[in-house]
Amino acid sequence: MLKVAIDGVVQEAQPGELLIDLINRTGGSVPHVCYHPQLGPVQTCDTCMVEENGRLVRACAISVADGMSISTKSATASAAQVEAFDRILSNHLLYCTVCDNNNGNCTVHNTTKLLAIEHQRIPFRSKPYEVDNTNPFYRYDPDQCILCGRCVEACQNVEVNETLSINWEDPNPRVLWDGGSTIGESSCVSCGHCVTVCPCNALMEKSMLGHAGFLTSLRKSALNGMIDVVKGVEPETGYGAILQVSEAESAMREHRIRKTKTVCTYCGVGCSFDVWTKDRHILKVAPEHGPANGISTCVKGKFGWGHINSADRLTTPLIREGNEFRSATWDEALSLIARRFSELKAANGPDCMAFISSSKCTNEESYLMQKLARAVIGTNNVDNCSRYCQAPATAGLFRTVGYGGDSGSISDIEAADLVLIIGSNTAESHPVIATRVKSSHKLNGQKLIVSDLRENEMARRADLFIHPKPGTDLVWLNAISRYLLDNGLAHSKFLEQWVNGLDAYRKSLEPFTMEAASRISGLSEETLQTVAHMIVEAKSVCILWAMGVTQHSQGSDTSTAISNLLLITGNYMRPGTGAYPMRGHNNVQGASDHGSMPNDLPGYQSVDDPEVRARFEKAWNVPLPSTTGLDNHQMVEAIHAGKLKAMYVIGEEMSIVDSNANYVSAAFEKLDFFVVQDIFFSNTCRYADVVLPGAPSLEKEGTFTSTERRIQRLYQVLDPLEGCRPDWKIIQDVASSLGARWNYQHPSEVMDEIASLTPLFAGVNYERLEGYKSLQWPVAADGTDEPLLYTKRFAFPDGKARLFPVSWIGVTDEPNAEFDLHLNNGRLLEHFHEGNLTYRTEGIREKVPDTFVEVSPELAEERGIQSGTWVQLVSRYGQVRVRALVTDRVQGRELYMPMNSVESPVNRLTSSHTDPVTNTPAYKEASVHMNVLAEVGENPLPRINSRFGHPTPQNGVEVERKWKRPDYHPPGNGLVQLQTKSQ
């Protein structure tokens, strides 16, 4: 620890700690406007001037040194601070009382008060620019912009979309999008970083405007008049009196604006943030303290909440009568469910019924769903949507290292020397994780290899982009492993100490020569050798993969090959290393963790283990079934075979997200009794006998588990709409109607029960998860968690990992003369899966109004296709009609179709082929014939979509350009410290 004197008081500091962080941490107060701890030194505002040994320095730009003596309040420092802030006020019209940003968190307001500013020496000067309202979610007001550059730094170096800049050389600088485009037609992806870090009201959410303040909903003319009055009295009263009025109004807002922490309901990154609400109006999402995301969000997490108050929310139970549905009371619906479930169980046994839990629901709800299946009905026929995406990754990790989850944290991915991404469109599917990779790659020299069929954003940024033939990742991964072993490049010491099975594994690699891999994958031997050497030359390697790996007929084996490669290179057990299967849904990890699986009780405790069963039987006071149940793929087969009579599905659009959707829908029509629980009348609801109205994440409490095994609490932001109930209460109501005596009063009681029965979560409770605290499983009874797994041993009895041999079988449903095109599919940044939630946010629908199929320029020329041409895609299993989008993201005879459609779902084209280990559908192995239709429509992506923009990459705000302006001089005298990140 270093000793630093601040205003005469000696403080202990960490080596390398920024002076401003030390001052803030130890309770000092120095003004700072541009500095944000998650952005680092920006150095545009000059307000954090302090005196250090007789010289003025910026506190944000200097690291502490032992023996430093700092004065934050000397006459020289104070004068410099005031001079710097006066320049800021010349760019900002101070009218706090009638500003929607007057909520106690405006940096400009608070700094005016901190410095006791009464009058401006430099008068406000209006800028010659209009307000930009062209983005559907936020607006930019140049007249309020203080040119601090926080937004630019966030866009360039945190989000790394590289859209924003400041034209420092212009006589009237302003923030620019794509160098001068309107926001709406720029490359802006509406991630919200810029709005989140703006220290004033220059960038504001449109949902705040006219709603946050008591006076801000007045007409613009009235507001302008009030602003004129305030500015008119300022010369006489000074800012002090005006700020007092503003603070009184701000305090009044506290009584009607609620700020509630929640966890994002979309992908598996696990972003958390405060949601600001006034009654049921969502004012804004405010990220800052989330352990996974900090200030980061994507367009969905920041702005995609239109579904919460959508007019078509289900608000009453529905019962089928013939081909119609009628409203019913809860008692009537529950009585019908109890009667039909009981009749079917009595006639056919408990295994005639099946249960699907939701990856959108909480851990507690998934636990109760599997408890309902096992303890009340008596069947292990329970599953969740991890079967569609992540089960193969889990299987591969259980085979090799012992736990079916990420081996480290997002911070490890960020710190890695090399990141290898395989079959993951990370920038669109897991945008906030992508920001960490993009930032480390841009700023810290991290190397990036991407293997994919499409040249997505991460591929375009990569140091090496490889494009293997569809479904051949296992081959080239095994070939690289063999090459490393054959050439003495494997980590022999690590293998000897920590890994079993090397001899059998080495023998299994005999067919995987570089020549064979090149022939099968289409990658050159030179390329494969380059990948191999980049891996062994890196100090630490993380491999990220997703559905481009797992949704193949050998998804489990390819996931195993990934983990094998990490083991032979020693890339486990250290920070910055490991395996990272990107979990798709917000709680797909948690749904599996908490027992919604046919073979495992909560915590991956096998149903056929007598000891485990005995523990649950004692706690639940019922006998439990001991044989593995049906997974969701087998359930569909069992319906067609006449063995499965009833299903209960929660929050899963199974009729169009399961592969070979026509076959699945046909199965649902055969069910004797079908219960669907959702927040909207989904396509799957069409087949139901009873529909129950659940509640979205903002209307309940519980926990989610993210892709990095991070368990986080979500708090109830809004009361459930009248007629709706939180899903955990509905499941309990169903159980009670069937005679169970559950009496949970709060989800915390459910979690306490989980912890008592599940060693993996022994120390998890709501107190330890309070606020923004989180735990990454496994969690010991004393609350100790493991952000990085395997630091002392692997999760096998002998503590050693296991190399698991895998062989090459080949892909299914390959193109032939009739079905001559390969069809890939996946996510899109703006929408989540089929879009049941995101299409209900108007701004998202405006950016991406419908789905499309991507066609390569060469195929488009061959077939006479242009963007907007309607085509019919026909597979062996079905057909869809969709518009084409011509793009160089795809090559040759490979197509790509996003999943964002209920009307034309891509899974009408996919097969029933599965990975034999997990029964995960081979979604990515599909071949189609394309009929070009005569009709040509509009481009499926409107011009306001970010893909048409032109980013302007630069190294942050580039403050040196500001310092070179002829009208700039550092405030005060004797300034010698000018230091930027690049230095």
N, C-alpha and C positions, 0 to 999 in steps of 0.2 A: 504494500500500500504506500502511496505517495502522500506527502503532507503539503497542503496548499492553504495559504491564508487568504480568506475572502472577507473583506471589510473588517480585518483584524481578528477574525475567528478562524482557527486552524481546523481544516476539514481533511478527512482521509479520502483519497481518490484512487481509482483503478488506473493502472498504466494504460495509456491510449484513450482514456475517457475525454470526451470533448468538454471544454470548460463550461459551456452552457448547460450541459447535462448535469455536471456536478453542482452548479448553482441551483438549478431547478430541483435536483434530488435532495439537497440539503436545506431546502426551505427559503432560499434566497429569492430575490426578484430582480430580474433585469429584463427590460422590454425586449421583445423579439416578435417580429411580424412574419418574416419569410421562413424562419426556422420551424421545422416540424421534425420530431425525433425519428419518424419513419421515412423522411426524405433526406436527412442529413443537411450539411451546410449548403445553402442556396446563395447567400451573401448578396442579395439584391436590396435589402431594406436598410441596412446600416444602423438599425436601432439598438442592436445588442452591444454597442461599444462599451468597453470597460478599459480601465487603466491598469497596465501591467508593467511594473518597474519603469514608470515614467513615459510609457508609450501607449497609444491607443491601439486596441486590437478588437476584432470582432470575436465575441465569446463563442460564436458558433463555429468558427474556423480554426480554432487553436486547441491543441490537445494539452492536457495538464502536464506539468513538469514538477519534479520534486523541488520544494522551496519557493514556488511561485508566490508572489504577493499581488493580490488583485483588489482593486477598488472599483466597485460598481456605482458608487455615489459621489466620486470626486467631482469638483466643479468642471474639470475638463471633460470627464466622461458624461456627466449629466447634460452639459451643453451640446455635446455631439449627439447624444440620444434625441434630444428635443429637435435639433436641427434636422436630423434624419427623418424624424416622424413628421415634421412640418412639410417636408417634400412629399411624403405619402399623402397627407391630407389635401395637398394641392391637386391630387388625382381622384379625390373621393368626396362626393357630396354627402356630408354627415347629416342624416335626417332620421336618427334611430327610432324615434317614437312611432313613426309611421312606416317602418321597415319590417318586412316579414322575417328578417334575420335577427331581430332584436330579442334574442332568446337566452341571453347570458353567456353565449359562446362566441360572440363576434370579436375577433382579435382586434380589429380597428377600434371598436367601441371600448374594449377593455384596456387597450394601450393608451387611449386618450385619457381615460380615468387614472391609470397608473402613473402617467407622467404629469398629471394635473394640468393638462393643456386647457387654457381658457380661450385663447384666440389663435388664429392662423396668421403667421407672418406672410406666407405665400398664399394668395387667394386660390380658391378652386378654379380650375380651367376646364371647361367642357371640351371633350374630344370630338372631332368631326366624323363620328361614326354612329350608325343606327344600332339599336338593340337587335341582336340576332335571336329570333324565336323559331328558327327552322328545325331544330331538333324537337321531337315529340315529348321529350322528358325534361329538358332543362333549357334555360336561356342564358345568354351572355350580354351583360350591360357594360359596354366599354367605358361609359362615364363613371361607373362605380369601381372600375378596375384600378388597383393600385400598382400594378406591374410587379408584384412580388415574385412571380414566376413559380409559385408552388404548383399550379396546375400543369405547367410545362414540365417541371421536374417529375411530377407524378406520371404524366403521360409518356414521357421519353424514357424514364429510367426505372419506374416501378411497374406500371402496366406494360410499357414498351410497345405501345401501339404506334408511337412516334408521329402523332397527328399534330400536336400543338407546338407552337414556337412563339417567340416575340421578335418583331422586326425592330431591333434596337437602333438601327441606323436611320429609321424614319423620323421626321420631325415630331410626329405624334405616334409613338409606339403603342401597340395594342397586342393582345393575344390573337394569333392567327391559327386557323384550322387549314391544314394542307397548304400553307403559305398564302392563304387569302380566299379560300372557298367559303361558302356558307357552311355552317355546321351540318345542316341537313344533307348536303351533297358532298361531304368530306369523307375521309376514311374513319371518322369517329365511330367506335363500336358501342357507344353509350354505356361504357363500363361504370361511369360515375366517379372515377378517381378524382377527376378535376374538381367536381362539385364538392366532393367530400372534404378536400383539403383547402378549398378557397377560404381565406380568412375574413371575408366580408360578404357582401351580397352581390358581387359581380357575377358569379355563377350560382344560380339557384334552381332547385327543383321546381318545375311548374306546379306541382301538387302543393307546394308551400304558398305560392303567390296568391294573395287575397284571402288566405285561410288562417295563417298563423297568428296575426295580430288582431287587436280589437278594432283598429281603424283602417287596416290595410285593404279591406274589401270595398272601400269607397271608390267612386269613380276617379279616373286618373286626373281629371281637372280639379276635383276637390282635393285629392292628395297633393297635387302640385301647389295648390293654394296654401295648404297647411305647411308644406315645406318652405314656401316663401315667407310665411309668418315666422317660422322658427329661425330661418336665416336672417330675418329682419331684426329680431330681438337679440341675436347672438352678440353683436358688437357691444351691447350694453350689459347683458347679463353674464356673458361668458358661457363656455361649454359646461361648466360645472352644474349650473342650475338646470340646463337642458338635459344633461345626462341623468340627473335625479328623476326628472319626469319620465325619461325613457326606462329607467330601472324600475320605477313603480309599475309602469305598463308591462314590463317584462315579468315582474313578479306576479302580476295578475294572470299572465299566460300560464304560469306554472300550475294554476288550479284547473285548467281545462285541457292542457296538453300532457298526455301520458307518454313516457319514454320507457319502453319495455324491451328487455333483451330476448332475442329469439335466435334460432338456428335456421339457416336457409333450407328451403323445402325442395331444392332442385338437385344438383349433382352431389357427388360424394366428397367434395373438398371439405365441407364442414364449416363454411363461412358463418360467422355469428356477428350480430349487430343489434343496435337499438332500433326499434320501430317507433316513430313518433306518430301519435294519433290524436285526433280531436273528434270525440264521439266515434263514429265508424269510419271517418275519413282518414286515410293514411297520408300523413303530411310528408314523411320522408323516411328513408332507411339511412341510418347513421353508423357506418362501421368505424371502429377505432381500436377496440380492445380485444378483438377476436384472436385467439391463439393460433388459428390456422391462417387468417387472412389479414389481420391488422386493418389498414385503410382500404383494402382491396375488395372489390365486388365485380360481378359481370352484369350485363344488361338485365338478366333475369332476376338475380338477387337484389339488385339496386332498384329496379323499376317494374319487375314482372309480377305485380300483385293484384292485377285487375280481377282475377278470379275470386278474390275474397268477397267482394260485394257485387259479383255478377248477378244480373237479374234472373238467370236461369239456375241458380243454386237449388238443389233439392231441399225442401223444408218440411216434407211430410212423408211418412212411409207410403209406399205404393203397393197395391196388390193386383195381380193380373186377373182379369175376367175375360176369357176368350182371347181376342187379339188386342184388347185395350187394357189400360191400367186405370185404377181408381184410387183416390186418396183414402187412407185408412188411419185409424188411431194407432198409437204405439202398442197399446194393449192388444188390439186386434191382430196386428202384424206379428207380435211376439207369440201370441197364442197359436196362430197358424203355423209358425216355424216350429214351435214345440210339438204340436200335434203331428205334423208331417215327418219331422225328424224321428219322433218316437215310433210312428207307424213303420217307417222304412227300416229303422234299426231292428224292430221286433220281427219284421218279415224277412230281412236279408242279412242281418248281422251288422255290427258297427263298421266293417270295412266296405260297406256299400256307400259310405259317405266320405267326402274329402273337403279339405279346408285350404284356402290360399290366403296367406297373410300379405300385407302390403309393405313394400319397401319405402312407402311414403309415411307409414304410421310409425309410432314411437317404439322404442325397445319394450316398454311395458305392455303395449298393445300386442306386439308380436308374441311376447311371452304368454299373454292371456289367450291368444288365439290357439297356440299349440297346447296350452293347458285345457282349453275347451275340447279340442280334438281328442286328446289322450285321456284326460281325467273324467270328462263328462260323457263323451261319446264312446271312447274306448278304441280309437284307431290311431295309427301312426301315419295315416294319409294326410300329411300336412306339408306345405312347401311355400316358397316365396319366389320372387322373380330373379333371385340370384341364379336360378337354374337357367335363365335365358342369357346370362352374361358372365357372371364371375365365378360360378362353381368350378370351371376348369382351372382357373388360377389358384383357387383355394386347394383343389386336389393336388396340383403340382407342388405347392408349398408344403402341404402336409406330408407328401411323399419324401421330401428332401430335407426340410429344416424343422418341421414339427408343428408350426403354427400357420393357420390359413389367413394371414393378414400381412399388411405392409411391414417390412422388417425394420423400418425406421420412421422418420417424420418428414414432413415437407422441408424442414430446415436441413435435413441430410441431403435431400435432392438439390437444394440450393447450394450446398457446400461441396458437392461432388466435383471432382476434377473432370470427369466425363459422364455425360448422360446419354444413354442409348434408349431411344423411343421406338417401340415395335408395335405397329398396328394400333396406334392411338392418335387420334386427331385432337391432341391435348389442348390446343389453343381454342377449340370450339367446344369440346366436351368437358374439359376441366380447366376453364380459363384462368382461374387464380393460381393454380399450380403452374400453368404455362408461364404466367408472369414471372415467377421465381426463376424458372429456367431461362427465359428470355433475358432477364436482368443479369443473372450470373454470366450468361454467355456474352452479353454486351459489355459488361463493366469489369468482370473478374477473370476473363480468359477461360471460362469453362468451355470444354469441347462438347459438340453435339452431333450425334449420328442419328439419323431417322430412317427407318425402314417402313415403307408404306406403298400402297398402290396409287395414291394420289399425292400430288405435290401441294400439300396443305401448307399452312403458314409455318409450322415448325420445320417442315421439309425445306422450305425456301430459306429459312434462317440457318439451316444446319451446315456444319463444316463438311459433312458427307451425307448425301441423300442416296439411298439405294432403293431400287424398285424391283423386288423379286416377283416371280410369277405367283399368281394367287395361291395361297395355301401352302407355300413351300418354306415357310420360316423355320420349321423344325429341321429341315435338311441343311440349310446354311449355318444354323446355330450349332448343330452337331459337328459339321465339318470344321468350324472354327475351333470347337473344343478339341477335336482330334488333332488339328494342326498345332495347337498350343502344347498338347501332350507330346506329340511326336518330335517337336523341335525344342524341347526343354524349356518352354516358356510358361508352363503352369507354375503355380505357387506351391512348390513341393513341400515346404515346411508347414504351410497351413494344412495341406492335404494329409500329411503324416500325423499332425497333432489333432485335427478336428473332424476328419471325414472318413467314413467307412465306404467300402464297396468299390474302390478304385479299379481293381483288376477286372471285375465283371463289367464295369462301365467302359473301361478301355477296350475290352473285347467287343462290346456292343457297337463301338464306333467304327469298326473295320469297314463297313460299306460306305462310310461317309468321307470319301476322299474329296479333295478340292475339285478334282476333275468331275466327279459324279455330282457334287453340289452345284457346280457351274452349269452342268448340262440340265439338271432338274429345275434349278431356281432361275436360270437365265442371267445370273450375276457372273461377271468374269472372275477368274481365279485371282487376278491382281486386286480387284476390289475386295474380295473376301480376305485376302492377306492384309490389305490396308486396315480393314475393320479389326482383324485379330491383333495387329501391332498397336493400333490406337488404344485398344482395351488394355493390353499388358503394359503399355508405356504410361498409362494414367495411374496416378497415385490412389485414386478412389473412383469407383464406378457404381452408378445406380442405373438399373434398367426399369423403364416404365413400359407397361403394355396394357392393352385393353381389348375391346371386342374384335379388333382386327386379328387378334390371336385366338381369343377364347371361343369365338363363334365359328369354329371350324370343326370338322369331323375328328381332328386330332388336337383340339384345344387344350386338353389336359396334358397331353404328351409334349406339346410345344411349350406350355408353361413350365413343365418339368425340365425341358431342355434349357430354358432360360436360367432356372435356378441352378442346374448343373454347371452351366458356364460361370455363374457367379462363384460357385464353390471352387472350381479348379483354378480360378484367378484370385482367390482369397478375398473376395469382395463381400464378405459378411463380417459381423462382429466389430466393425469400426464405424465411427461417424463418417457420413458421406458415402456410404456403400449400401448395397442391398437391393431387394426385389420389391417393386411397387406396382402391383396390379391396380389400375385406376378404377375404383368402384363407381358405378354409374349413377345410382340413385342416392339420395340423401341418407337413407338408412338401409341400404341393401346389405351392408356389412352387419348392422345391428340385428336385422331380421334373422339372418343365419346364426349370428352369435347367440341369440336368445331362443333358439330351439325350433324355429319354423322350418324344419327339415324332416324328411321322412326317416332318417337314420340316426339323428342325434337329438338328445335333450339339450337344454340350454348349456352353453359353454362347451359344445362339441363333445358331450358325454354320450357314449353310444347307447342306443336303446337296448342292445342285446347284452349289456354288462349288468349282471345280477346285482352287484354292489351299488351301482348307480341307480338302478331301478328301485331298489329297496329304500334308498334315501328319499327319493321322490314319492314313493308309495306311502311312506311313513308321514311325510309332510302333508301330502294331499289326501291321505286316508282312503285311498282307492287302489285296487290292483291295476297295473299298467300293461299294455300290450308289449310283447318282446320282439316281434318280428318287424323288419324294416317295412315301412309303408310305401305308397306310391308317390313318385315325384309328379310334378305338374304335366310332364310329357306323358308319363304312363297313365295319368288320370284320363287324359283324352282318349288314349287307346282303350282303356277299361270302359269308358262310356260306350264307345262303338261296339265293344264286345258284350255289352249288356250287364257288366258286373258292377259298374258304378252307377248309383241311382240318384244321388243328391250331392250338391256342392254348395259351399258357402265361400264366396270370394269377397275380399275387402280391397278396395282401392287399386284394382289391377285391371287394365283394359285388355284382358286376356284374349278377347275375340280377334284383336288385330295386332297385338304385340307378339303373340305366339306364332311360330313359323307355320307355314301352310295354313293360313288363316281361314280359308274356305273349309278345310277339313275340321278345324277347331269349332267354327260356328255350327257346322253340321252336327257335331257332337253335342253342343249345348242344347240344340233343338230336341235331342233324344232324352235329356234328363227328366226324371220324374218330378224333381223339385230343385229349384235353383234360387239361392239367396245372393243378392249382390248389394254390397254396402259401399257407397261412394258419395261424393259431394255434388256430382252432376249426373244427369241421365246419360251415361256413356253408351257406346255401341254395345258393350257387353250387357248392359241393363236390358236391352231389347229382348234378351233371351230369358230374363229372370221371371220367377213367380212372385217374389217379394223383393222390393227395393227399399233399403234403409238409408236415411240421410245422415251421413257422418259429418265430421267437422274437420276443416283444414288445420294446418299446424298453428296458425295464429290464434285459433280458438280453443287451445287446450295446453296442458302441461305434460311434461315427460322428458325423455332423453333421446337423442340420436347418437349414432356411432358413425364417424366419418371413415374415409378411406385409410387414414393413418391410425386406425383403432382408437380414435379420440372420442370419448364419451362426453357429451355436453348437454346441459339443461336448456330446455326452452320453456319460456313462461307464457302464460295466457295473455295475449295482447288485447283481444276483443272477446266479448261474450259470444257464445254460439248463436247463430241466427235462430229465431224462435222456431221450434219444431225440430231442430238438429240436436244431436248429442255427440260428445266426444266418443271416439271409437272404443276406448277402453270401457266406457260406461255401457255402450251398446253390447259389447261382448259379454260383460257381466250380466246384463239384462237377459241375453239369450241363455246364458248358463243357468241363471235363476229360474227362467221359465221351464228349463229341463230338470229342475229339482236340485241343482247345486246350491250350496249355501255360502257363496262368496259374499264378502262384505267389505270390499276395498272402498275407502273413503277418499283416497288420493293416490295418484301414481307413485308417490314416494313409498307407500306401503307395499306396492308391487315390487319396486326395486329392492326393498329390504328383504322380501321373500326370495328374490332372485339371488341376492348376495349370500343368503344363508344356505342355498342349495348348490351354488356354482363356484368352485374354487377360482375360476378365471376372473370372477368379479367379486371376490370375497370382501374387498375393502371399499366397494362402491356404495355411496349413499348420497342423499341430496345435499347434506351439509358440505360434503367435500366437493360438490359440484356447484356450489352457490355462485350466482353471478356469472362471471367469465372464467371461473376455475374449471378445469377439465382433468380427466384421467385417461391415460392410454393403457388399455389392458395388455397383459394381465395385471391385476391390482391385488396386492397382498392385503391381508386382513388389517394391517396397520395403515393402509392407504397408500403405500409405496407403489408407484406404477413404473412402466418400462417404455419410455419414449423410443429407445433404441433396443431392439430385441437382441438376444444371443450375445450379450457382452461377456458372459461367463461360461455359457454352455448352450447347446442346441436343445430343442424341446423333445428329446428322446431319452429313454431311461439311462443310457450310457453317456449322455451329454454330447454325443457326436452326430454330425449331419450324415446324410446318406445320399451318395450318388445313385440315381435311379435310371437304369437303362431304358431307352425308348427307341422304337424302330419306326421306319417310314412306311405308311400304308398307301398314301395317295388321297387325292381329293375326290369328293362325290360331285355329281351333277355338273360334269365338265361340258364346255361348249362342243357342239358337233355341227354338222352341215345344216341342220334345221334350227337349232338354238345356238346361234353363232356368236353371241356376245356374252361376255362375263358381266354380271351385275353385282356391284358392291353396294353397300348401304351403310348408313350411320347417322350421326347427329349433325345438327346445325347449331351455330352459336346462339341464334336468337330464340329458337324454340326448344322445348324439352320433349323429346320423344314424339308422340303423335300430336302433341299440341293441345291436349285437353285443358291444360292450365294456361299456357302462354298465348293462345289465340284470343283469350279473354282480356288481354291487355292491348288496348287499341294501338298504342305506339309500336308494339312489336308486330302486330298484324300489318301495320302500315309499312314496316321495313321488309317483312317477308310474308306476303299475303297468301301464299300457297306453296305446295311442294313442286318439284321439277326433277328432271333427270339430267345429269351432266353428261355431255357428249364431247369427245375430243374434236379439235379442229379438223384433223384428217378424216375422221369418220363423218363429220358433218359435211365436208366437201364431197365425199364419196356418195352420200345418201341425199344430198340436196337439202340439208337441214340448216336452219338459222335459229337464233335464240327466239323462242316464242312459237316455234313449230310444234303442233300437236302430234304426238306419236302414241302408238299403242304398243305396250310391252307385253309379250305373251311368253309365259314359261310353261313347263310341263304341268303346272298346278293351278294356274289362273292367269288373269290378265288385268291390266290397269291402263287408263288413258291419262296422259300427263304431258306437260309442255317441256320442251328441250331447252337446256341452257348450254350454249357452246362455250367451252373453257379449256385452257391448257392445263388445268389441274389434273385432268385425266388424260390418258394416252391410248392411242390405237383403238382396239376393239373392247376396251374396258369402259363400263358405265358406272356412274355413282348416283344413287337416289337417296335423298334424306328421308327420315322417317316421319316428318311432320305433316301427316295427313290422315284424316279419318275417312274421307271420301275415296281416296286412292292409296290405300296403305300398301307399302312395299311388300308386306308379308303375305299378300295374296299371290305373290310370285315365288316365295321361298318354299323349300321342301320340308319333309318330315325327317330327313337324315339328321342324325345326332352324333355327338361325341359319345362313344360307347362307355366311357368311364362315368360320365355325369349326366348323360342324356340332354346336354345343352344342344339346342338346334344349330345346325351348320348354316346359319343365316348368310354367311359371307361366301358360301359356295352355291351360286345360282347362275344359271345361264338362261338367256332369253332370246327371242326373235323380236325384231323391232319393225313394226309397220309404220311408215311415214304417212300421216294423214294430210289431206289437202288443206286443212284449215291452219292458218297461221294467226296466232294471237299476239298479245303484248309479251315483251320480255318478262319471264316469271319473277325476275328480280327488278324492282323499280330503281330508277336512277338514284333514289335517296338511300339505297343500300350501301353500306360501307365498303363493299367489295369494289365499287367503282371509284373510290377515292385514291388519292396519291399522297401517301405519307411523306413526311419531311424529316428523316432521321437526323438527330444531332445529339451531342453529348450534354443532355440536360438543358438548362436555361441559357448556358453560355454567357455567364455574367461578365466575362472579360470584354465582351462586345459592348456592354453597357458602360464599363469603366473607360472605354476608348471614346465615348461620346464627348464632343467638345464642351458640352454644358455640364459634364459630370466632374465633381471633385469630392473626395472623401470628406465627410463632416468632421469638424474639429481640426486640430493641428497635430502633426507628428505621427500620422498613421503610417505604419510600415508593414503591417501584416495583411497581405493579400494572398489567400490560399484557397484553391479550388480542389474538387475531388480528383481531378486529373493530376494534380501535383502530389 
